Amino acid sequence: MNKNRSVKTWSTPVAQEERELIPCALCGGRQFKPSLVCDGFSYVRCTGCGLVQMNPQPFAANVERRYRELFGDDYLAYQLKNEAAFLELQKLAMADAHFDQIEKDLMERKAASGTPDDMPSVLDIGCATGAMLAFLKERGWQTTGVEISPSAEYARLNRNLAIEKTILEESCFPVESFDLVLASHLVEHLNNPGSFIDEVWRVLRPGARLLLTTPNIDGFQARLFGSRWRSAIFDHLYLFSARTIRAMLNSVGFVCEGVYTWGGLAAGTAPLPVKRFADKAAKALGLGDVMLVKARKI
C-alpha cells in the first residue's frame, strides 16, 4: 500500500461508566504494568504476554449500548463522509495481502469440487454502511454482514445487502458457512476478543481465510505519540501488536500467513516529503500505524 489516505478516527466521549478489573484476554494473567495514561482512562500491559488492554474496563453491556443506541445520525454521517476513503484503504490493504490470489484459489477449488457456479462467500463483521460488501458483491461474491450500529439499516435499505444487526456471537450462523471473513477495525473494540475469534473459527470453512485489520501498538506513531496516539481512544479496549494478535489467533488454531502494515505519520503532522519518507520506512520495517493480519483456518 503506497497511496496516502486519511480517515479521522471516531471516538465517543469518555463516560463515567461502571468498570471492572479483568484478567489478560490473551494469557489470563493478572499481573500488569502501566502502559498508556490517557484522559479519563488508561491502558496496562500484561507482564506475562505483553498484551495491552484498557483496565479497569467498561462492562460489555455498556460498550454494546454505545453502538446499538448512542450512535445515531452523527455516526452515520461520519461513516458516509469517510466511506470512500476507507474503502480505498481497505482495497489497498487487501492488495498487500494478495486478495486477488485468494479469490482465484477459491474459484479454482470450487471448480475442482464440481461446483463452479457456487460463488465464494464472505462475511464482513462490523461492516458499517456496507461499502466493502457492495464492492465484493459486484465481483460475484455471496455477501453477508454483521453490524450492530444503526448503519446496518442504511446498508440493508440503500445497498440491498444481507446484514445481521447483532454481534457475531449472537448471529447463529451455521458451522463452516464462509470462505472468507473480514474484520476491519473491530477487534480492538470488543470486551472479549478471544470469544470473537473462536466464533470466526467456527463459521469459517477449512482452508478459509480471515483478514483482520487493527491498529498497531508497535508502530512508529504509537511509539512517537504515546498516550496522544490517535488510536489510544476510549472506544479501543485493546491495542494489539503483531505478536499479540498472532498469539491470539494461533491459540484457536489459525495459521498466520502474513502481517502487512502501513502509515508512518498521520496527514498534517509533518511536511509532505517527511510524511512520504516516514510512510515508506514504516511500511518497509513493519512499523506502520495499522496492520492487516492474514490467517488461514487449518
TARA-V201736 format. One line per field, one symbol per residue. psi: psi as a letter, one per 40 degrees, with the letter a starting at -180 (. if undefined). A space follows every 50 residues. Layout:
BEGIN
psi = ???
END
This chain:
BEGIN
psi = hdihihhhhhhiihigihiihiihedeeiehiiichhageiiiihhedee hhihhiiiidddddddddddhbdddddddddeddddddddddddddefdd ddddddddddddeefdegiiiihhhfebeeddddddddeeihhiihheie dddddddeefihhhgaideedfiiifdiehhhghfddeehdgdddddddd ddeiiheiihhhhiiheeidddddebeeheegidehdihiiddddddddd ddeihheihhiihdiiheeiidddddddddddddeffidiihhhihh.
END
